[in-house]
Amino acid sequence: MKVIAVLPQGFEEIGSQELAAFGAREITILRRAIAFEADMACLYRLHLNARLPFRFLREIACFPCQGPDSLYRGIQRAFDWVRWLKPSMSFRVDVSGRSDGLSHSHFSALTVKNALVDLQRQEWGKRSLIDLDAPDLSIHVHLRPSEAVLSFDGSKGSLHRRGYRAAMGIAPLKENLAAGLICLSNWDSNAPLVDPLCGSGSLLIEAASIALGFAPGLNRSFLLEKWADFDSHLWASEKTRAASFEKQDNPKLKIIGCEQDSEIAEMAKSNVLSAGLEEVISIQTCNFNELDLPNQPGWVVSNPPYGKRLGCNQELTDLYEELGKYLKNNASGWQLWLLSGNADLTKALRMKCSRKIPIQNGGIDCRFLNYAIH
């Protein structure tokens, strides 16, 4: 089948590598998305294991579309709705893109909805309910010039929501973005990883989950389990396979977070506990200047505030200056990877950047910066 993975901008290349590792084929990198082919086992495997995508859209049909009428008729004829969407099931419709005579996504989604409920009334004399929050079937239509692509979303909500983060600080980093940053940093899990400004702990938790082989989707439910062609035996097999990669322990794993704000530090500790990682992640409530680093060189990976949502620039300039001094005095031989949305602030580190990777974080144009600390 044809599938689209939707993921944050800047993670397309590393995302394609992740998909390939789990069996995806014929991979094509797009903007904020990856097109690929997969069999059902691969699609199940990706929902259970992939860390970077927001969602997977399984293509169901592609048909000509030259306006509202052809969209209405095309949807009704495109698929075996009698088998897949009974009146007892709820559904939602999302539309992206535009086509001839279809430039407003809300109107296009309403056209798709009307086509489906009218078809149900003809078949059964009754219709499904619309449920935007917890539907039984999530339908996505992407409009292109002169055609429409019908797909089903395999998950109940965005896959970045792992379920462990009940407590969030200000401007939290999405879990899939945190996982992508750890992957981009090429962190060696035999070396320490430290976040001196850890906030609610997303970078630390994702790093530990990667090192221990935790499958992010193993303990959640998915809409694909309600699909008419769901294979329960194959699903159980893939869940068993995902669980088999989990490591119970890694004695070399050293993951440390530091947060000066005691309330936010407690949030981080709560999230670590919820993720079941309290044995491998240490959260210290103090200023990073008071943090004693492990003797072994490692990675500092952090997402400090950069003035778009938090703080004033002078306070942040002082923060970056202090961070730069601390790292040069205490972390010689370490790697620093820092996500920044403010180039003026990173100048205050007074360190030479060796690599810049463009990343989008919540609509903010950022750079993931790499420094070798001397």
N, C-alpha and C positions, 0 to 999 in steps of 0.2 A: 504494500500500500504506500501511497505518497503521504508524507507527514511534514508539517512545519513546526519547528521549535522556535518559540518567541523568547528572546533573552535580552539582557541589557546591552546598549550600544557600547562597543569596545571589547566585548567578550565573544565576538563571532568566531575568531580564529581558534581560541582555546576551547570554545564550546563545541566546535566541529571535531576537535580531537577527543573530547569527552564522548560525544555521540558515537564516533568511530570505535572507541574502546568497548562500547556496549553493543556493537554489531550493526550500527547504521551503515547504509550503503548509498552510493550515488549522491554524495554530499555536495551541496551547492551553497556557498556563503552568500547571504543577502544582507541588507541593512537591518539590524536589530532582529534578524531571523536567520534560520538555516533550513533549507529544504533538503529532504533526504528520503530514502526508501527504507522500509522495514517490514519484517513479517510480524505476526502478532506477538510472538515470544519477545522479540526485540522491543516492541512498543510497551509491553508490560514491564520489561527490564528497565527501560528508560524512566518510566513513571516511578519506579521504586528506587532507582539509584542515581539518576542525574541530579547534579547540584546546581547547575547554572541556569536552566531555562525557567521562565515564568509559567509556561504551559506548552502542551503539545496539541496540535490540531490535526486530526486525521481526516484527510480529504475523502469525501464521499462521492462527489459528482462535480462535473464542470459542464456548464451549458451556456448557449448564446443568451445575451441579455442586452436589449436595446431600449429599455425603459420599464416603467412600473408594470405594465401588462405582461411583458415577456418574463419579468422577474416572478410575478405571481404564478403564471402558468409553468414556468421552468421549475420552480420549487415543487409544485405539486407532482410534476412528471419525473423529477430527478431521482426519486428514491422510493423504496418500499415502506412508506410511512405507516401503513396498516400494521406491519410487523413491529416497527421500531417505536412508534409514538401512539400508544393507546390513550383514550380519554382519562384513564386513571393516573396517568403520568403528567407531571408538570414539566414545563420547559421554559427556556429563555432564549432570546435571539440577540446576537451582537453582529453588527455590520461594520466593516472597514472598507476604505477605498471609495471610488465613485465610478459610475458608468454613464452611458447616455441617458439623460433625463433623470438620473438618480445621484444627486449631489449632497443630499442631507441624510446622514446615517439614521436618524430617528425615523424619518419617513420610510426609508428602505427597510428598516427592521419591522415597522408596522405592516408593510406590504407582505413580508415573509410570514409574520404572525397570522395575518388574515388568510393567507393562502392555506396555511396548515389547519387553522380552526374551521375554515369553510370545508376543507376536505374531510375533516373528522365528522362534521355535522352531516355531510352526505353519506358517510359510511356507517356511523353509529347513532346519529341524532343527538349527539352531545359532544362536548369539547373539553380539552385540557385546560388547566389553570396556568397562568403565567406566574412563575416564581423567580424573581431576580436574585435571591440570596441562596436558595438551596433547591435548584431544579433537579428533576430526574434526568433530563437531557439538555445539554448546553449546545446550542446551534450557533455556528459562526458562518457568516457569508462575507466573502471578500469580493468586491466589485473591481473589475478591470475594464478597460475600453472594450465594449461589445461582448463581455462575458462575465459570468459569475462563478465563483468556486464555493461549493458547499462543504463544510467541515464540521466535525464534532470535537468538542473539547473533552479530553479524558479525565480532567480533574475538577473537583468541586469549587476550588478557588485557586488563587495563584500558588504555584509550587514553592515560591520563596518562603511561604509561611510554614515553617517546620513544626510549630506547635509548642516549642519550649519557651518562647519569649512572651510570657504573660506580662512581664515588667519591662517597660521601655523608657529610656531617657529621652532627652530632647534631640530631635533630628536623628533618629536611629538609622543605622545602615541596614538595608535589606539583607536577609540571610544569603540569598543567592549571589548578591554583589560581594558580600564579605568572602564567600567561598571562592569566587572568581579572583579576588585580589590575592588570596593565599596561593592559589594555583599560579597566578602570574608572577608571584615573587619567587617561585621555584624553591620554596622552603624545604629544607632537608629535615625530616622529623627526628633525626638523630641529634640535631642541634637545637638549642633553646629558642623559643619564640616569645617575645615580650611586646606587649602593647602598653606604653607608659601613660596613655590617655584612653583607657579602654571603654569608657561609657558603660553601656549595658552589656558589653561582652561578646558581641556578635563575631568579631574577628577571631577571638580566642576559641569560642565554641565551634565555629566552622573548621578551624585548624585542627582541633582535637578530633572532631568527627571524621575528617579526612584521614588523619594519621591512624585512627583506630578502625577505619573501614565501615563506619556506621552508614547504613543506607537511609537517606533522609525520608523516603516514602514508606518505609517498612511498617510503621505503626499508624498509618492513616488510611482512610477509605477514599475511593475514587469513583467518579461517575462511570468510568468504563466498565465497572462491575455490574452496571445496570443495562449495558448494551445488549441487544438481542443476540449477538454472536459471541458473548462473553464465554470464555473457556475456563471454567473453575479449576480444572486439573492443571492446565498450563499455568494459570495464575499462582496456584499453590506451589508448583515447581519453581517458579521464578522467585517467589518469596523465600522459599527454603534456600535457594541459591544465594540470594542477597544476604540472608542471615549468616550463611557459612563464611562470609568474608570478614565478619566482625571479629576483632581481636579483643580478648578480655583484658589484656594488659600490655603495656610497652614501658619497661623500666627506664628507658632512655628519654622518655617524653617529659619535657620541661616547658610548660606553658604558663606564663605569668602575666597578670594584668594589674594595672595600677590606676586608681581613681581617687582623686582628692575629695570630691563631694561624697560624703558618707551615705546620703540617701541614694545616689546613683550607684555607688559601690554595692549597696545592699540589693539593688535591682539586679546587678550583674551576678552576684552570688546566688540569688533566687533563680535566675535563668540557667546558670551552670548546674544547679541542683536539679532543676526540671529536666535538663538534657541528660542527666545521669553522669556528669563528667566532673563531679566534685573531687574525685580522687586524682585527677590529672591536671586540673586548672586551679591555680592559686590566684585569688584576688586580694590585693593589698590596698587598704584605705590610707593613702598618704599622698603627699606631693611626690612627683617622680624624682625630684632631687634627693629624696630619702630612700629611693629604691636601690637595693644591692643586687647587681646583675650576677648571674652565674659566671664562673671563671671561664667556661668554655665559650668561644665566640659563637654567635648565633644571628638571628634575624630580629630586628625591630620593625614591626608592621603596625601602622596606626592611621587613624582617620581623625585628626584633630579638627576642632572648629576652624572655619575659614571665612567667617565674617558675612556669609550670605544669610544665615538664619540666626547666628549666635554671636553675642559679644560685640564689643566695639573694637575698632582696628588697633588703637594704641595698646589696649590690654592684650590683644592677640599678638601684636608685634613683640611685646615683652615675653609672652609665652613661648613664641618660636625662638627668640634669642636664648632664653633659658634652656629650652630643649636642645638647641644646637650645642651650647656649652656643656651641658650634662653628657651628651653622647660623645663629644670629642674627649672629654675627661675620663669617661667611664666605659666606653664601648669600642675601644680601638680594635680593629679587625672584624667588627660586626658589619652586617648589611642593614641599611635603613630603607624601608619602603613606606612612602607616605602619600596618602591621597589628599590632593590639594585642589581647591577651587579658587585660589587666590595667589597669583604669582608674586605679588608684593610681599605677602607674608612669608613665603618660602625663602625669599632673599634674606630674611632676618636670621635664618639658620646659619648663614655664612659658611655654607658647604657647597661643593661642586657636584651638580647632578650628572649622573652618567647615562641615564635613560629616562624617557618620558613616554608614557602610554596614555593616549586619550581615553577618557572614561566619562560616561554620563551618570550622574548620581542625583536622582530626584529632579531631573530637568536642569541641573547645574553642570556646565561644561568644566570638567575636572581633568587633572593629570595625575597618573600614578607614577610617582617619582622614585628613582633608585639612587642611593648614595652609598659609596664605600666609605666607611668611617675610619679616619686615620687618627 
